[in-house]
Amino acid sequence: MDTLVKKVYVYGSGVTAPDGATVDTQIWDINAATYIQDGSIVVTDPFGNVLNSGSTVPDTIVIRHRQGDTVYQTGQIKPSDVKYYKATPHRPALEQTTFIGYNGTDSTFTTTLTSGASYITTIWREDSTLYMGVDRPKSAVYVQGTNTLLAPLSATTVNEAEIVLAQVDIIYKEFIRTITGYSSVDIPIKVEAICDYTNGTKTAAGTTVAVSNESSFFVLGGAPTGLLVAGAILSLAGKMYVVKDFDAVANTGNLQVPYQGTSATIASGTSATTAFVYTLASGANVNTDNWGLQITGVAKTYKTGLFHYEKTRFQVQASSDITGPIRSYAVASVAINTKGLTTVGAGVTAAGVLIPNITAYEGVGRYEQATDMEWEFAGEHDTEKQYRISVDRQYNRQLVATTNGTNCTYSVVNIEWRSQFRENPVSVINDSANLVIFVPVTYSTTLATMTETKATAATYGFVTTLDAMLTPLATQSTALKVY
């Protein structure tokens, strides 16, 4: 008979020195100066003597974790019974980004430009059954020439600009504002129009444009170019919006679709990071721009014990009149080393750059993952015989992951062992157990490198000690810090 008990320790981010740094460090007397630090983890013998990498390996070891005035512990572990010992370095999370047509490099939304045709984009989510409509695809249907605000764009001929900008408007209304969570409004995606600006004319806005995420209202820093009127195409940090109305006296206005980017005051200019009015070419060149629809997953609402941590995932289909390819990528909010994520060679990818061959990714060692697991297994801190602590104590103690803060990032150590209980007169019983330890690391958001805490400090770091105690299993001190 096997029993699987999972324990979760979260190393305190405020630990300032490796525990056991002096020979008399101890785990019993809370009032002594030698008592281990709050949030710390140590490896001891069965009697509580703190071990280091140079200690004689005892018959059994115990891994202990101080939380406040309590030191939790595993059962006694024979080093020879440890079957798995592995450290996984922190990896940032990735959001899904899907393009129809132009993706910033090549292709275009559609080459089938038929007056009166229906252009249909269908989206459905694949991430959580807790959201309404997750199994019911939503379609954005646009018939060319039916949007009065965009009608001037197609006064002489059918063009991609009208179709793509209308799709953004309809997808926002039909999908983003209707597929929400039961208990909270949780916008799952953002949808934006992009263009390569090949043959049209860019005219700098003439002043700053202040915009806020999920608001259609914008405020100018002064008088704009005379081209900024209702129906104009306004490029804001590389994304295309249609001006719904504009007050030339107050220098304020509204966009047809609420701004989807990060709240900012965008400078006037004609680059991909600035604000400008884009005027389409006329005649034969009106459809020579390449246009695309960019749909990006948005980080979902997370609440410990209420909303689990997960990423938005979705699928997209288009009707035959939309001839552009549908391509999905992952995009990181910080720099990431792609080793192990893609089939191409490893390397540091900057924030915001598309990563092929992968879509949404939860990452490794996120705060949400640490607090989710710590919450779920909070009662599995046990005595030697693995009895559960009372439910009341489980749900009223402070979670270390919460104390460390929501911006704390971790690498993860996983230890599994199987111990035979030989005193049973009938048969041999295997007691299986698993300990997961979240180790705080400082992650560089530009270089995709990490700085480890005191867990791997020479001699007395608990990972360094485990490396020595668990030979011939692989050493994991280095694995915590490098890919």
C-alpha positions in Angstrom: 0.0 0.0 0.0 1.4 3.4 -0.9 0.5 6.8 0.6 1.5 9.9 -1.2 1.9 13.0 1.0 2.9 16.3 -0.6 4.5 19.0 1.5 5.3 22.6 0.3 7.9 24.8 1.8 8.4 28.4 0.6 11.8 29.8 1.6 11.5 33.3 3.1 12.9 36.0 0.9 14.1 37.9 3.9 16.6 35.3 5.1 19.9 37.1 5.4 22.4 34.3 6.0 22.6 30.5 5.4 21.1 28.8 8.4 23.6 26.8 10.5 26.3 29.3 9.7 27.5 28.8 13.3 28.0 25.4 14.8 25.4 26.0 17.6 22.5 27.0 15.4 19.5 25.2 16.7 15.7 24.7 16.0 14.3 24.3 19.6 14.7 27.5 21.7 12.8 30.3 20.2 14.3 32.8 22.6 17.9 32.0 21.9 20.0 34.1 19.5 21.0 30.9 17.7 17.4 30.1 16.7 17.1 29.7 12.9 15.6 32.7 11.1 12.0 33.0 10.2 11.3 31.6 6.8 14.5 29.5 6.7 15.0 25.9 5.8 17.6 23.5 7.3 18.6 19.9 7.0 19.0 18.2 10.4 19.6 14.8 11.9 16.6 13.2 13.7 17.5 15.0 16.9 17.4 18.5 15.4 21.2 19.1 15.0 21.6 21.3 11.9 23.8 19.7 9.2 26.0 21.2 6.6 27.7 19.9 3.5 30.7 18.7 5.5 28.7 16.8 8.1 28.8 13.0 8.4 25.7 11.7 6.7 23.3 10.3 9.3 21.1 7.3 8.8 18.1 9.6 8.4 17.7 13.3 7.8 14.8 15.7 8.4 14.1 18.9 6.4 12.7 21.6 8.6 11.1 25.0 7.8 10.5 27.8 10.3 7.3 29.8 9.9 6.8 32.3 12.7 7.0 30.5 16.0 6.6 27.1 14.5 9.2 24.8 12.9 7.5 22.3 10.5 9.3 19.1 9.5 9.2 16.2 7.1 9.3 12.7 8.5 12.7 11.0 8.8 14.2 10.4 5.4 16.8 7.8 4.6 19.1 9.4 1.9 19.1 6.0 0.1 15.3 6.2 -0.1 15.3 9.5 -2.1 14.4 8.5 -5.7 14.1 12.0 -7.2 15.9 15.3 -6.5 15.6 18.0 -9.0 15.8 21.8 -9.2 14.1 23.7 -11.9 15.1 27.4 -12.5 12.6 30.2 -12.7 11.0 30.9 -16.1 8.8 33.9 -16.9 5.3 33.4 -18.1 4.2 34.0 -21.7 1.0 35.2 -23.2 -0.5 33.9 -26.4 -0.6 36.3 -29.4 -2.4 35.3 -32.6 -2.2 37.2 -35.9 -4.5 37.0 -38.9 -2.6 38.3 -41.9 0.2 40.7 -41.3 2.3 39.9 -38.2 4.8 42.7 -38.3 6.9 41.0 -40.9 4.9 39.5 -43.8 1.5 38.6 -45.3 -1.7 40.6 -45.2 -5.3 40.2 -43.9 -7.0 39.5 -47.1 -6.6 39.8 -50.9 -10.2 38.8 -51.6 -11.8 42.3 -51.7 -15.4 41.9 -52.8 -18.0 44.6 -52.4 -20.8 43.4 -50.1 -18.9 40.3 -49.0 -19.1 39.0 -45.4 -15.8 38.8 -43.5 -16.1 36.5 -40.5 -13.6 35.9 -37.7 -14.5 33.3 -35.1 -12.8 32.9 -31.7 -13.3 30.5 -28.8 -11.4 30.0 -25.5 -9.8 26.8 -24.4 -8.5 27.6 -20.9 -11.2 27.3 -18.2 -14.7 26.0 -17.8 -15.3 28.6 -15.2 -15.9 31.2 -17.9 -19.2 31.7 -19.7 -19.2 30.7 -23.4 -15.9 28.9 -23.2 -17.4 26.1 -25.4 -19.4 28.5 -27.5 -17.4 30.2 -30.3 -18.2 33.9 -30.9 -18.1 35.3 -34.5 -17.4 38.8 -35.7 -19.3 39.2 -39.0 -18.7 42.4 -41.1 -20.3 43.2 -44.4 -18.2 45.7 -46.3 -19.6 49.2 -46.4 -22.0 48.9 -43.4 -20.0 50.8 -40.8 -20.8 54.5 -41.2 -17.8 55.7 -39.3 -15.5 53.7 -41.6 -17.5 54.3 -44.8 -15.2 57.2 -46.0 -12.3 54.7 -46.1 -14.1 52.8 -48.8 -15.8 55.6 -50.7 -14.2 54.6 -54.0 -13.3 50.9 -53.5 -13.2 48.0 -51.0 -10.1 48.1 -48.9 -8.4 46.2 -46.1 -8.3 49.1 -43.7 -12.1 49.2 -43.4 -12.4 45.5 -43.0 -9.7 45.1 -40.3 -10.8 48.1 -38.3 -14.4 47.0 -38.4 -13.3 43.5 -37.3 -11.6 45.0 -34.3 -14.7 47.0 -33.4 -17.0 43.9 -33.6 -14.7 41.5 -31.9 -14.4 43.9 -29.0 -18.1 44.2 -28.7 -19.1 40.6 -29.3 -16.2 38.8 -27.6 -14.3 40.8 -25.0 -17.3 42.5 -23.4 -19.5 39.3 -23.3 -17.1 36.5 -22.3 -16.5 37.4 -18.6 -16.1 35.5 -15.4 -19.0 34.7 -13.2 -17.7 36.5 -10.1 -15.6 39.3 -11.7 -15.2 41.0 -15.0 -12.2 39.3 -16.5 -11.3 40.5 -19.9 -9.6 37.6 -21.6 -8.0 39.1 -24.7 -7.1 42.4 -26.4 -7.6 42.9 -30.1 -5.7 45.4 -32.2 -5.1 46.4 -35.8 -1.6 46.7 -37.2 -0.3 47.9 -40.5 3.1 48.3 -42.3 2.2 51.9 -43.5 3.6 51.1 -46.9 1.9 53.7 -49.2 -0.1 56.0 -47.0 0.9 59.2 -45.4 2.0 59.7 -41.7 1.3 63.0 -40.1 2.6 63.5 -36.6 -0.2 64.3 -34.1 1.4 67.6 -33.3 1.0 67.1 -29.5 1.0 64.4 -26.9 -1.9 61.9 -26.7 -2.8 60.6 -23.2 -4.6 57.3 -23.2 -5.7 54.8 -20.6 -6.1 51.0 -20.9 -9.7 50.0 -21.6 -10.9 53.6 -22.0 -11.9 55.2 -25.3 -11.3 58.7 -24.0 -8.1 60.5 -25.0 -6.6 63.8 -24.0 -4.2 65.9 -26.1 -1.5 68.0 -24.7 -2.3 70.9 -27.0 -3.6 71.7 -30.5 -3.2 68.8 -32.9 -2.8 68.5 -36.6 -5.9 69.5 -38.6 -6.3 65.9 -39.8 -7.4 64.7 -36.4 -11.2 64.5 -36.9 -13.9 61.9 -36.6 -13.2 59.0 -38.8 -9.4 59.5 -38.9 -7.0 56.6 -38.4 -4.9 57.4 -35.4 -1.8 55.2 -34.8 -0.9 54.9 -31.1 2.4 53.2 -30.3 2.1 51.1 -33.4 -1.5 50.1 -33.1 -4.3 51.5 -35.3 -7.5 53.2 -33.9 -10.4 55.0 -35.5 -11.4 58.4 -34.0 -15.1 58.3 -33.1 -15.4 61.9 -32.1 -13.1 64.9 -31.4 -13.6 68.2 -29.6 -11.4 70.7 -31.2 -11.9 73.2 -28.4 -11.2 71.0 -25.4 -8.7 68.9 -27.5 -10.3 65.7 -26.2 -12.0 62.8 -28.0 -13.0 59.2 -28.1 -11.8 56.2 -30.0 -14.1 53.8 -31.7 -12.6 50.9 -29.7 -11.2 51.5 -26.1 -7.4 51.7 -26.0 -5.9 48.2 -25.5 -2.3 49.1 -24.6 -0.7 50.2 -21.4 -1.9 53.6 -20.1 0.6 56.2 -21.2 1.1 59.7 -22.6 2.4 59.1 -26.2 4.6 61.6 -27.9 3.9 63.1 -31.3 6.0 61.6 -34.1 5.9 59.1 -37.0 7.7 56.1 -35.5 6.2 52.9 -34.1 6.3 54.3 -30.6 4.6 57.7 -31.2 1.2 59.1 -32.2 0.3 60.1 -35.8 -2.6 60.3 -38.2 -2.4 57.8 -41.0 -4.0 58.8 -44.3 -4.5 55.9 -46.8 -3.2 56.1 -50.3 -5.8 56.6 -53.0 -6.6 55.0 -56.3 -4.6 51.9 -57.3 -2.4 52.1 -54.2 -5.3 52.1 -51.6 -4.8 48.3 -50.9 -1.0 48.1 -51.1 -0.6 48.4 -47.3 -0.4 45.1 -45.4 -2.9 44.8 -42.6 -3.2 42.4 -39.7 -5.5 41.6 -36.8 -3.5 41.0 -33.5 -5.3 39.1 -30.7 -3.4 38.8 -27.4 -4.2 36.9 -24.2 -4.5 39.0 -21.1 -3.3 37.9 -17.7 -6.4 36.6 -15.8 -7.7 37.5 -12.4 -5.9 35.6 -9.6 -6.9 35.2 -6.0 -5.4 32.7 -3.6 -8.0 30.0 -2.7 -10.6 31.5 -5.1 -9.2 31.9 -8.7 -6.5 29.4 -9.7 -3.5 30.6 -11.7 -3.9 29.8 -15.4 -3.3 31.4 -18.8 -5.8 32.5 -21.4 -5.8 30.2 -24.4 -7.9 30.5 -27.5 -8.4 29.4 -31.1 -9.1 31.5 -34.1 -10.8 30.7 -37.5 -11.6 32.9 -40.4 -14.0 32.7 -43.4 -12.8 32.0 -46.9 -12.9 35.7 -47.8 -10.1 36.3 -45.3 -7.1 34.9 -47.0 -4.3 35.8 -44.6 -2.6 33.1 -42.5 -3.5 32.6 -38.9 -0.3 32.3 -36.8 0.1 32.0 -33.0 3.1 32.9 -30.9 4.1 33.5 -27.3 5.2 36.9 -26.1 6.9 37.7 -22.8 6.6 40.8 -20.7 10.3 40.5 -19.8 13.4 39.1 -21.4 13.5 35.3 -21.5 16.0 32.6 -22.3 14.2 30.4 -24.8 16.3 27.3 -24.1 13.9 24.4 -23.7 10.9 26.3 -25.0 11.4 26.2 -28.7 12.9 24.0 -31.3 15.4 26.7 -32.3 18.7 27.4 -30.5 18.7 29.0 -27.1 19.2 32.7 -26.7 17.9 35.7 -24.8 14.7 37.1 -26.3 13.8 40.7 -25.4 10.5 41.6 -23.9 7.6 41.9 -26.4 9.4 39.8 -29.1 7.4 37.0 -30.6 8.5 33.5 -29.8 7.6 30.8 -32.3 6.6 27.2 -31.7 4.9 28.0 -28.3 1.8 29.9 -27.2 0.6 30.6 -23.7 3.0 29.3 -20.9 2.5 29.5 -17.2 6.2 29.8 -16.4 8.1 28.2 -13.5 8.2 29.7 -10.0 5.6 32.4 -10.3 4.2 33.9 -7.1 0.7 32.5 -8.1 2.1 29.0 -8.4 3.9 29.2 -5.0 0.9 30.5 -3.1 -1.5 28.2 -4.9 0.5 25.1 -3.9 1.3 26.4 -0.4 -2.4 27.0 0.2 -3.5 23.7 -1.2 -1.1 21.7 0.9 -0.9 24.0 4.0 -2.0 21.2 6.3 0.6 18.7 5.2 3.3 19.9 7.6 3.6 16.8 9.7 5.2 14.8 12.5 7.2 11.8 11.7 4.1 9.7 11.2 2.6 12.2 8.7 -0.5 13.2 10.7 -2.3 16.2 9.3 -2.3 19.5 11.3 -5.8 20.7 12.3 -7.9 22.3 9.6 -8.2 25.5 11.7 -4.5 25.8 11.9 -4.1 25.2 8.2 -6.4 28.0 7.1 -5.4 30.6 9.7 -1.7 30.7 9.3 0.1 33.3 7.2 1.3 32.0 3.8 5.0 32.6 3.2 4.5 33.3 -0.5 2.2 36.1 0.5 4.7 37.4 3.0 7.4 37.3 0.4 5.2 39.5 -1.9 3.4 39.1 -5.2 6.5 40.2 -7.2 8.7 37.5 -5.7 10.0 34.9 -8.2 11.2 31.4 -7.4 13.2 28.4 -8.6 11.7 25.1 -7.5 13.3 22.1 -5.8 11.4 18.8 -5.9 12.3 15.8 -3.7 10.6 12.5 -3.7 11.3 9.5 -1.5 9.8 6.0 -0.8 10.4 4.5 2.6 9.6 0.9 3.5 7.8 0.4 6.8 9.0 -3.0 7.8 7.2 -3.5 11.1 4.0 -4.6 9.4 3.7 -8.4 10.1 1.7 -9.0 6.9 3.5 -7.1 4.1 6.0 -4.4 3.4 4.4 -1.0 3.1 5.9 1.8 1.1 5.4 5.3 2.4 5.8 7.7 -0.5 6.2 11.4 0.1 7.1 14.5 -2.0 8.5 17.8 -0.8 8.4 20.9 -3.1 10.5 23.9 -2.0 10.1 27.3 -3.6 13.4 29.2 -3.5 13.3 33.0 -4.1 15.5 34.3 -6.9 16.1 37.7 -8.3 15.3 37.6 -12.0 16.8 40.1 -14.5 14.0 41.5 -16.6 16.5 42.6 -19.3 19.3 39.9 -19.4 17.3 36.8 -18.5 19.7 35.9 -15.7 19.1 35.1 -12.0 20.7 35.8 -8.7 20.1 33.1 -6.1 19.4 33.6 -2.4 21.3 32.0 0.6 19.8 28.6 -0.2 22.9 27.6 -2.2 25.4 29.3 0.0 28.6 27.3 0.5 28.7 24.7 3.3 25.4 25.7 5.1 22.9 26.4 2.4 20.2 23.8 2.6 20.5 22.9 -1.1 24.3 22.6 -0.8 23.7 20.4 2.2 21.2 18.2 0.4 23.7 17.9 -2.5 26.1 16.4 -0.1 23.6 14.2 1.8 21.9 12.8 -1.3 24.9 11.5 -3.3 25.0 9.9 -5.8 22.0 11.9 -7.0 22.8 14.9 -9.2 23.9 18.1 -7.6 21.3 20.9 -7.8 22.9 24.0 -6.5 24.0 25.2 -9.9 20.7 24.2 -11.5 18.8 26.7 -9.3 20.7 29.6 -10.9 21.4 28.8 -14.5 19.4 27.3 -17.5 
